[in-house]
Every structure is written in C-alpha cells, then in structure tokens.
Amino acid sequence: MNFDLTPEQDQLRDAVRALGRRYGHGYFVEKAKAGEHTSELWHEAGRLGYLGVNIPTEHGGGGGGITELAIVCEELAAAGCPLLLLVVSPAIAATVIARHGTDEQRKRHLPGLADGSQKIVFAITEPEAGSNFHRLGTVARRDGDDWLLSGRKCYISGVDEAQYVLVVARTGDASTGKLKPALFIVPTDAPGLTRSKLDMEILSPENQFLLYLDDVRLPADALVGESLDAGLPALFSGLNPERITVAAMGAGTGRYAIDRASEYTATRKVWGGRSIGSHQGVAHPLAHAAVQVELARLMIHKAATLYDAGRDLEAGISGNMAKYAAGEAAALAVDTAVQALGGAGMTTEYGVATLLGAVRAGRIAPVSREMILNFVAQHVLGQEKSY
Ligand SMILES: Cc1cc2nc3c(=O)[nH]c(=O)nc-3n(C[C@H](O)[C@H](O)[C@H](O)COP(=O)(O)OP(=O)(O)OC[C@H]3O[C@@H](n4cnc5c(N)ncnc54)[C@H](O)[C@@H]3O)c2cc1C
C-alpha cells in the first residue's frame, strides 16, 4: 500500500496550488457575480498543461491518469476555485474520446481539450428520466448517412462556453424499453439545438441549461466510435473519471473551507485572551469535518489508483464511495466553517457561504447520494435492486 504521490505528482500538486492561489476565491466569486466565466484561469491552466494531464502524449496531453487530474481538481478547489467543467471536459469527454473515439475524433478533439482551447460538455440528464437513465427519451435516427437527434436534456453545465456537447441518446425504438445508448459529439451551434439558461441557486461562473434537440442533423462521424456497439462501453468509461474528479473537487472545497475557518478561529478573541478556536465547541466540529475530508481523500486516492491500474470494476465501487464521502464531507465542512466564523461566515468577504449552494448540489450531482447508496447496497452488500 502506497500513500505517497510520485515526485512528479507532488510537483504537479504544488504548481496547481500556486496557480489556484494566484486567482483565488475572490476571482471565482467576482466572475460568478458578473455572469462571466473563469476563462483566464482555464486558459492558463491549459497552457501549463494541467487540463490535459490525463490525455495521451501523442494527442498533446501529459500522458498521466485520473490521479493527476484529480490532483488538479482538488488543488484548484482548495484554492477556492472549484471548476465543474474540469469534471465534464477533461474527465468525461476526453476519457470517452481517448478510449472509444475514432482516430479522426481523437485528432480533432484531444489536442484542444488538452490545451483548453476546446471544451466539450456532457448531456445525459433528461426531465422525464432523471436518475433512471434507462428511460432516456432522446432518440437518434438514421437518415441516409446522417443522424437526426431529437429530445430534451436538463441541467447541462457549461453549454454557453463549450464548442461541443457530448449527447447521450438512444437508438432504435424508445417503446421497447431496451436502451442501446449512443454518444454523439454535437457542435453547440448546430441547427436545431437550442438552449435556455436555468436559474440556479448556486454562486458559480458555470451555468446550467435546458437543451432542446429538434431533428439536429449530424454527419455519420459525429457518433463516438466506429459503430453503435461503442455506445455502452463509451458511456461507462466516462463514469469513473466523473465520480473521482467530482469527489476531488469536493475534498478540495472542504479543505478550503476548513482552512478559512481555522485561520479565523485561531486568531479571533471575544472572551479575553483566548481564541474562539480554544473552545472545543468551535474546534471539535472543525476537527470532525477535517477527519471526514481526509477520509474522503483516502478513498479518492484509492479509486484513482485502481482506475489508473485498469481495474475498472473495483474503481467503480471505490469511485462511488469516494464521491459519496466527499460530497457529504464538503457539505459538512462548508456548513461547519460558516458556523465557526459566526456573522463573518455569511459575508462575501470571508468567502465561505459563497460555496453553500455548490456543496449542496454536490450531494445531488452528478449522481445523487441515494443512487450511490443503491449502487453500494446492490453491488457490495448483494441486496436486491428495488427499482
Ligand atoms: C449543478 C448541477 C450541474 C449538473 N450538470 C449536469 C451536466 O453537466 N450534465 C448532465 O447530464 N446532468 C447534469 N446535472 C444533473 C444531475 O446529474 C441530476 O440532477 C442528478 O443525476 C439527479 O437527477 P434528477 O435531478 O432528475 O433527480 P431525480 O431522479 O428526479 O431524483 C430526485 C430525488 O429522488 C432520489 N431518487 C430517485 N430515484 C431514487 C431511487 N431509486 N432510490 C432512492 N432515491 C431515489 C434522488 O436521489 C433525488 O434525491 C447537474 C445537476 C446540477 C444540480
């Protein structure tokens, strides 16, 4: 068992931490409040190679794995910049295309994903299907060599700043109940694809959208992979990276909040000479949250190590557990930090309550805590599936 990062991973962690701190949470909040994106940070991270750490070197990436990408996600979040699009573009889209795309798709998309000049977001969730992706109603039909896509997607992050959206559709007849998923790389300006922004109670520079696909015509090579058979493995290949990196983002956010609160409670004095942190009623909840975050980090490390070793099934279990643990730990850490800061906790200046919406959403998306518990009950505890 090895808990140490390699020297290269250590260097990456230090370098990403330094980059994140140069921007900081103030920058993240300022962009969110102005309705702008964190483009400067994104492009600088791309130029420095951090967005492509997990992309093969022959396509302009760093040739590392999800361990490296998780480090990037965690350290930027720990600096107060939790970038959700790291989870969709380099983690999901780049993995799906690198593993299952055609040579042509790899050449067209991976270099841009690696240097940050291209963003590909991910659309699976639908209003009717929700957590039950077997009910997906977005249909792909053949029309000569082309494909026609119709359906609706919801809560899709980052469509306004991406060139493409990776759409999960079903092929064949929706009424048979048999899902044969297929993934399509759809330009966000394709005729027939429209979007409307959702008003979300999350302070974030990244937005969520409803997407409407109305006979969106796509050439044959928009389908990920050489044939329809690539659909299911391609879809599943994106799930472990998604869970592991979103967990890393949660752990980083938890660290950020605990750091902010600890700095404050160590110096704030309202009862004479002792800091408020000397009172166990203040310190213990923070210490408890720190333990939960550290436990989540251990599981993230395990899941990423298993994934990078090609042990996908075990990584699936650890990745889900890591996502669950980190989602809960991040929400606990931010809430506890707000409490420890008192009134200051609710101000924008101290930069903690600004994350309440984001960490709350982290218990729902990209997979809810209940669906993870269902997964663990079924695949670890051998319980009968209830749905
Ligand atoms: C900020 C944010 C960003 C997102 N970004 C994206 C994105 O980029 N792309 C994308 O495709 N989707 C995205 N989503 C959607 C997200 O993945 C879904 O919201 C999530 O999977 C839950 O689906 P739902 O909202 O339809 O909830 P529902 O499926 O309607 O579930 C509602 C509640 O019931 C619970 N529940 C449902 N079924 C069961 C069951 N069988 N057992 C126990 N409990 C159950 C759920 O856990 C949940 O608490 C995003 C969501 C948010 C909030």
The ligand as an SDF file (V2000), in Angstrom:
LIG
                    3D

 53 58  0  0  0  0  0  0  0  0999 V2000
  -25.2860   21.9580  -10.5160 C   0  0  0  0  0  0  0  0  0  0  0  0
  -25.6960   20.8060  -11.3670 C   0  0  0  0  0  0  0  0  0  0  0  0
  -24.9660   20.5210  -12.5130 C   0  0  0  0  0  0  0  0  0  0  0  0
  -25.3490   19.4730  -13.3410 C   0  0  0  0  0  0  0  0  0  0  0  0
  -24.6620   19.2590  -14.5080 N   0  0  0  0  0  0  0  0  0  0  0  0
  -25.0520   18.2650  -15.3490 C   0  0  0  0  0  0  0  0  0  0  0  0
  -24.3900   18.0730  -16.6080 C   0  0  0  0  0  0  0  0  0  0  0  0
  -23.4560   18.7930  -16.9630 O   0  0  0  0  0  0  0  0  0  0  0  0
  -24.8410   17.0900  -17.4200 N   0  0  0  0  0  0  0  0  0  0  0  0
  -25.8820   16.2690  -17.0850 C   0  0  0  0  0  0  0  0  0  0  0  0
  -26.2360   15.3950  -17.8680 O   0  0  0  0  0  0  0  0  0  0  0  0
  -26.5450   16.4290  -15.8900 N   0  0  0  0  0  0  0  0  0  0  0  0
  -26.1440   17.4150  -15.0270 C   0  0  0  0  0  0  0  0  0  0  0  0
  -26.8060   17.5910  -13.8210 N   0  0  0  0  0  0  0  0  0  0  0  0
  -27.9290   16.7390  -13.4850 C   0  0  0  0  0  0  0  0  0  0  0  0
  -27.6630   15.7560  -12.3420 C   0  0  0  0  0  0  0  0  0  0  0  0
  -26.8080   14.7390  -12.7660 O   0  0  0  0  0  0  0  0  0  0  0  0
  -29.0340   15.2570  -11.8480 C   0  0  0  0  0  0  0  0  0  0  0  0
  -29.6720   16.3440  -11.2180 O   0  0  0  0  0  0  0  0  0  0  0  0
  -28.9270   14.0800  -10.9070 C   0  0  0  0  0  0  0  0  0  0  0  0
  -28.4260   12.9500  -11.5920 O   0  0  0  0  0  0  0  0  0  0  0  0
  -30.2850   13.7260  -10.2850 C   0  0  0  0  0  0  0  0  0  0  0  0
  -31.2850   13.6330  -11.2570 O   0  0  0  0  0  0  0  0  0  0  0  0
  -32.6600   14.4460  -11.0790 P   0  0  0  0  0  0  0  0  0  0  0  0
  -32.3000   15.8530  -10.7780 O   0  0  0  0  0  0  0  0  0  0  0  0
  -33.5110   14.2080  -12.2710 O   0  0  0  0  0  0  0  0  0  0  0  0
  -33.3340   13.8400   -9.8010 O   0  0  0  0  0  0  0  0  0  0  0  0
  -34.4790   12.6950   -9.7090 P   0  0  0  0  0  0  0  0  0  0  0  0
  -34.0400   11.4820  -10.4800 O   0  0  0  0  0  0  0  0  0  0  0  0
  -35.7800   13.2920  -10.0440 O   0  0  0  0  0  0  0  0  0  0  0  0
  -34.4160   12.3520   -8.1610 O   0  0  0  0  0  0  0  0  0  0  0  0
  -34.9310   13.2200   -7.1610 C   0  0  0  0  0  0  0  0  0  0  0  0
  -34.5540   12.6870   -5.7920 C   0  0  0  0  0  0  0  0  0  0  0  0
  -35.0430   11.3420   -5.6410 O   0  0  0  0  0  0  0  0  0  0  0  0
  -33.9630   10.4870   -5.3470 C   0  0  0  0  0  0  0  0  0  0  0  0
  -34.1900    9.1840   -6.0230 N   0  0  0  0  0  0  0  0  0  0  0  0
  -34.5280    8.9770   -7.3280 C   0  0  0  0  0  0  0  0  0  0  0  0
  -34.6120    7.6760   -7.5720 N   0  0  0  0  0  0  0  0  0  0  0  0
  -34.3140    7.0190   -6.4250 C   0  0  0  0  0  0  0  0  0  0  0  0
  -34.2320    5.6450   -6.0420 C   0  0  0  0  0  0  0  0  0  0  0  0
  -34.4450    4.6650   -6.9050 N   0  0  0  0  0  0  0  0  0  0  0  0
  -33.8910    5.3600   -4.7630 N   0  0  0  0  0  0  0  0  0  0  0  0
  -33.6450    6.3650   -3.8620 C   0  0  0  0  0  0  0  0  0  0  0  0
  -33.7160    7.6670   -4.1720 N   0  0  0  0  0  0  0  0  0  0  0  0
  -34.0440    7.9920   -5.4370 C   0  0  0  0  0  0  0  0  0  0  0  0
  -32.7270   11.1500   -5.8850 C   0  0  0  0  0  0  0  0  0  0  0  0
  -31.5560   10.7080   -5.2260 O   0  0  0  0  0  0  0  0  0  0  0  0
  -33.0340   12.6090   -5.5980 C   0  0  0  0  0  0  0  0  0  0  0  0
  -32.6790   12.9340   -4.2780 O   0  0  0  0  0  0  0  0  0  0  0  0
  -26.4520   18.6530  -12.9810 C   0  0  0  0  0  0  0  0  0  0  0  0
  -27.1820   18.9390  -11.8220 C   0  0  0  0  0  0  0  0  0  0  0  0
  -26.8190   20.0030  -11.0200 C   0  0  0  0  0  0  0  0  0  0  0  0
  -27.6120   20.2780   -9.7830 C   0  0  0  0  0  0  0  0  0  0  0  0
  1  2  1  0
  2  3  1  0
  2 52  2  0
  3  4  2  0
  4  5  1  0
  4 50  1  0
  5  6  2  0
  6  7  1  0
  6 13  1  0
  7  8  2  0
  7  9  1  0
  9 10  1  0
 10 11  2  0
 10 12  1  0
 12 13  2  0
 13 14  1  0
 14 15  1  0
 14 50  1  0
 15 16  1  0
 16 17  1  0
 16 18  1  0
 18 19  1  0
 18 20  1  0
 20 21  1  0
 20 22  1  0
 22 23  1  0
 23 24  1  0
 24 25  2  0
 24 26  1  0
 24 27  1  0
 27 28  1  0
 28 29  2  0
 28 30  1  0
 28 31  1  0
 31 32  1  0
 32 33  1  0
 33 34  1  0
 33 48  1  0
 34 35  1  0
 35 36  1  0
 35 46  1  0
 36 37  1  0
 36 45  1  0
 37 38  2  0
 38 39  1  0
 39 40  1  0
 39 45  2  0
 40 41  1  0
 40 42  2  0
 42 43  1  0
 43 44  2  0
 44 45  1  0
 46 47  1  0
 46 48  1  0
 48 49  1  0
 50 51  2  0
 51 52  1  0
 52 53  1  0
M  END
$$$$
